[in-house]
Amino acid sequence: MLKLFATLSVVVAFLLAGPCVAQSQGSGSHATASKVRPKPETVPPTHVVIDPPLSISAAQPSSSSQQPTNENPLPWFERPEWVSVIVTIVYTWFAGTTWLAIKRQADTMDAQARKAIEDAASNAAMTQETLAAIKRQADSLDKQAGHMAGQLEEMRKAREIENKTLILQYRPRLIIRNTVTKDYSVTIGQNIKCTVAFQLVNMGGSPAHVIHGEVYLLAVDASDLKDIRISEGNHGEMQERSLQPGERQNFEDLLDSSIVADEEWAAFHQGQNSSHSLYLLGTIWYKDDLGIPRQVGVHRKYDPSNLRFIPQNDSEEEYSD
C-alpha cells in the first residue's frame, strides 16, 4: 500500500515539472525576413544604376526581429502532452483504486477462509467430543440394558416359580356329575344300546386341559356263576378341551353294549333281574398349566329304577387325581 502511494507521488511530481520542448527558429526567421525585405523599385530605362551588393550583415535582419510572437497560446491542460499526462494519471488512479478493492476483497476472502478452516476444525473437535459422549452414553445404556435384562430374567423366573406354586396350590380337579341314560333300547334279538350323558366339572383353582377321554359300557351276565359272561361295548371318545376353574361342559354319546338283549335283559331293565349288571367305565386324561398329567376314573353301575349310573365309591376305578 505504501509502495503504491510512493510510486504514484513520484510519477505525479515528474509530470508536474513540465516537458522540455525545443523552440523552432527556422520558420520564424524566414517569416521575418520576408516581412522586412524591401519592395524592389522600378528602374527607369534611361538611367541604369547598378548598386553595389549589400553586405551580409545588412541583408540579415536582427535576431530580435526574427523571434515569433504568440498572441493566443493554449492553456497547459489543453496541450496534447498534458492531456496524455492527465489521462495517464486518471487511469493510474482507477487502476490503483481497483487494485485496492480487489486486495480488500482478497483479504476478506482470505480471512473468511481462515475463519472457515478454524470453524471446521472447531466443529470437527466438537463432533469428535459429541461422538465420544454418545459412545459413552451408548455403553452406559448397554450396561443398563444388560442389568435390566438380568433383572427381567430374574423376575421371569420368580414369576414362573410363583405361577408353579399357585398352580400346585390351586391345582385343577375334574369330576363327573349327573351321569344318566337316554333312549335306552332293549329289543330282544338286538344289541342293547343307550345314550350316556354326563357333566364334566373343573372343581380346582386353575385351568384343566383335557388331552383325551373315553367311556364304554360293560355288561355282566351272572345268572350262571360258573359261567359269568362279560361283554365290553364300543368306546365313546372325548375330544380335547379346556375348562377354567368352576366351568362345566356336557358330554353325550350313543354307546353299544355289544350284548344281545333277551328276556332276562328285558327283566333287568324293568328292575326284576338282579343277576345282570350294566356298568359305565372310562378314563379322562388331562393336565394343568405346568404340564403335569392327571386322570379321572369312571366306574359307575346302572340303576334301572332311576335310569342313572351310580358311582361305586368302594372301587378304585372311580377316582379323580
BELKASUL-V976320 format. One record per residue. N is the residue number from 1. RES is the residue in one letter. SS is DSSP state (hx for helix, st for strand, lp for the rest). BURIAL is + if it has 16 or more other C-alpha atoms within 10 Angstrom, else -. D_FIRST is the distance of its C-alpha to the first C-alpha in whole Angstrom. Layout:
n,res,ss,burial,d_first
N,RES,SS,BURIAL,D_FIRST
N,RES,SS,BURIAL,D_FIRST
//
This chain:
n,res,ss,burial,d_first
1,M,lp,-,0
2,L,hx,-,4
3,K,hx,-,5
4,L,hx,-,5
5,F,hx,-,7
6,A,hx,-,9
7,T,hx,-,10
8,L,hx,+,11
9,S,hx,-,13
10,V,hx,-,15
11,V,hx,-,16
12,V,hx,-,17
13,A,hx,-,19
14,F,hx,-,20
15,L,hx,-,22
16,L,hx,-,23
17,A,lp,-,25
18,G,lp,-,27
19,P,lp,-,29
20,C,lp,-,32
21,V,lp,-,35
22,A,lp,-,39
23,Q,lp,-,41
24,S,lp,-,44
25,Q,lp,-,48
26,G,hx,-,50
27,S,hx,-,50
28,G,hx,-,51
29,S,hx,+,54
30,H,hx,-,56
31,A,hx,-,55
32,T,hx,+,56
33,A,hx,+,59
34,S,hx,-,60
35,K,hx,-,61
36,V,hx,-,63
37,R,lp,-,65
38,P,lp,-,68
39,K,lp,-,70
40,P,lp,-,73
41,E,lp,-,77
42,T,lp,-,80
43,V,lp,-,82
44,P,lp,-,86
45,P,lp,-,88
46,T,lp,-,90
47,H,lp,-,89
48,V,lp,-,86
49,V,lp,-,84
50,I,lp,-,82
51,D,lp,-,79
52,P,lp,-,78
53,P,lp,-,74
54,L,lp,-,71
55,S,lp,-,69
56,I,hx,-,66
57,S,hx,-,65
58,A,hx,-,66
59,A,hx,-,65
60,Q,lp,-,62
61,P,lp,+,60
62,S,lp,-,58
63,S,hx,-,54
64,S,hx,-,54
65,S,hx,-,56
66,Q,hx,+,53
67,Q,lp,+,50
68,P,lp,-,49
69,T,lp,-,48
70,N,lp,-,45
71,E,lp,-,47
72,N,lp,-,44
73,P,lp,-,40
74,L,lp,-,37
75,P,lp,-,35
76,W,hx,-,31
77,F,hx,-,29
78,E,hx,-,32
79,R,lp,-,32
80,P,hx,-,31
81,E,hx,-,29
82,W,hx,+,27
83,V,hx,-,27
84,S,hx,-,25
85,V,hx,+,23
86,I,hx,-,22
87,V,hx,-,22
88,T,hx,-,20
89,I,hx,+,17
90,V,hx,-,18
91,Y,hx,-,18
92,T,hx,-,14
93,W,hx,-,13
94,F,hx,-,15
95,A,hx,-,13
96,G,hx,+,10
97,T,hx,-,11
98,T,hx,-,13
99,W,hx,-,10
100,L,hx,-,8
101,A,hx,-,12
102,I,hx,-,13
103,K,hx,-,10
104,R,hx,-,11
105,Q,hx,-,15
106,A,hx,-,14
107,D,hx,-,13
108,T,hx,-,16
109,M,hx,-,18
110,D,hx,-,18
111,A,hx,-,18
112,Q,hx,-,21
113,A,hx,-,22
114,R,hx,-,22
115,K,hx,-,24
116,A,hx,-,27
117,I,hx,-,27
118,E,hx,-,28
119,D,hx,-,30
120,A,hx,-,32
121,A,hx,-,33
122,S,hx,-,34
123,N,hx,-,36
124,A,hx,-,37
125,A,hx,-,38
126,M,hx,-,40
127,T,hx,-,42
128,Q,hx,-,43
129,E,hx,-,44
130,T,hx,-,46
131,L,hx,-,48
132,A,hx,-,49
133,A,hx,-,50
134,I,hx,-,52
135,K,hx,-,53
136,R,hx,-,55
137,Q,hx,-,56
138,A,hx,-,58
139,D,hx,-,59
140,S,hx,-,60
141,L,hx,-,62
142,D,hx,-,63
143,K,hx,-,65
144,Q,hx,-,66
145,A,hx,-,67
146,G,hx,-,69
147,H,hx,-,71
148,M,hx,-,72
149,A,hx,-,73
150,G,hx,-,75
151,Q,hx,-,76
152,L,hx,-,77
153,E,hx,-,79
154,E,hx,-,81
155,M,hx,-,82
156,R,hx,-,83
157,K,hx,-,85
158,A,hx,-,86
159,R,hx,-,87
160,E,hx,-,89
161,I,hx,-,91
162,E,hx,-,92
163,N,hx,-,93
164,K,hx,-,95
165,T,hx,-,96
166,L,hx,-,97
167,I,hx,+,98
168,L,hx,+,101
169,Q,hx,-,102
170,Y,lp,-,102
171,R,lp,+,103
172,P,lp,+,104
173,R,lp,+,108
174,L,st,+,110
175,I,st,+,113
176,I,st,+,116
177,R,st,+,118
178,N,st,-,120
179,T,st,+,121
180,V,st,+,124
181,T,st,+,126
182,K,st,-,125
183,D,st,-,128
184,Y,st,-,130
185,S,st,+,132
186,V,lp,+,135
187,T,lp,-,137
188,I,st,-,140
189,G,lp,-,139
190,Q,lp,-,135
191,N,st,+,133
192,I,st,+,132
193,K,st,+,128
194,C,st,+,127
195,T,st,-,123
196,V,st,+,122
197,A,st,+,119
198,F,st,+,118
199,Q,st,+,114
200,L,st,+,112
201,V,st,+,110
202,N,st,+,107
203,M,lp,+,109
204,G,lp,+,106
205,G,lp,+,102
206,S,lp,+,100
207,P,lp,+,100
208,A,st,+,103
209,H,st,+,102
210,V,st,+,105
211,I,st,+,105
212,H,st,-,108
213,G,st,+,112
214,E,st,+,115
215,V,st,+,118
216,Y,st,+,122
217,L,st,+,126
218,L,st,+,128
219,A,st,+,132
220,V,st,+,135
221,D,st,+,138
222,A,lp,-,140
223,S,lp,-,144
224,D,lp,-,145
225,L,lp,-,144
226,K,lp,-,144
227,D,lp,-,142
228,I,lp,-,139
229,R,st,-,137
230,I,st,-,133
231,S,st,-,131
232,E,st,+,127
233,G,st,+,126
234,N,st,-,123
235,H,st,+,119
236,G,st,+,117
237,E,st,+,114
238,M,st,+,111
239,Q,lp,-,107
240,E,lp,-,104
241,R,st,-,103
242,S,st,+,102
243,L,st,+,103
244,Q,lp,+,101
245,P,lp,+,103
246,G,lp,-,106
247,E,lp,-,106
248,R,st,+,109
249,Q,st,-,109
250,N,st,-,112
251,F,st,-,114
252,E,st,+,117
253,D,st,+,118
254,L,st,+,121
255,L,st,+,123
256,D,st,+,126
257,S,st,+,128
258,S,st,+,130
259,I,st,+,133
260,V,st,-,136
261,A,st,+,138
262,D,lp,+,141
263,E,hx,-,144
264,E,hx,+,143
265,W,hx,+,139
266,A,hx,+,140
267,A,hx,-,142
268,F,hx,+,139
269,H,hx,+,137
270,Q,lp,-,140
271,G,lp,-,140
272,Q,lp,-,143
273,N,lp,-,143
274,S,lp,-,141
275,S,lp,-,141
276,H,st,+,138
277,S,st,+,135
278,L,st,+,131
279,Y,st,+,128
280,L,st,+,124
281,L,st,+,122
282,G,st,+,119
283,T,st,+,115
284,I,st,+,112
285,W,st,+,109
286,Y,st,+,106
287,K,st,+,103
288,D,lp,+,100
289,D,lp,+,97
290,L,lp,-,97
291,G,lp,-,98
292,I,lp,-,102
293,P,st,-,105
294,R,st,+,108
295,Q,st,+,111
296,V,st,+,113
297,G,st,+,117
298,V,st,+,120
299,H,st,+,123
300,R,st,+,125
301,K,st,+,129
302,Y,st,+,130
303,D,st,+,132
304,P,lp,+,134
305,S,lp,-,135
306,N,lp,-,132
307,L,lp,-,130
308,R,st,+,127
309,F,st,+,126
310,I,st,+,127
311,P,st,+,125
312,Q,lp,-,127
313,N,lp,-,125
314,D,lp,-,127
315,S,lp,-,126
316,E,lp,-,123
317,E,lp,+,122
318,E,lp,+,121
319,Y,st,+,118
320,S,st,-,114
321,D,lp,-,111
//
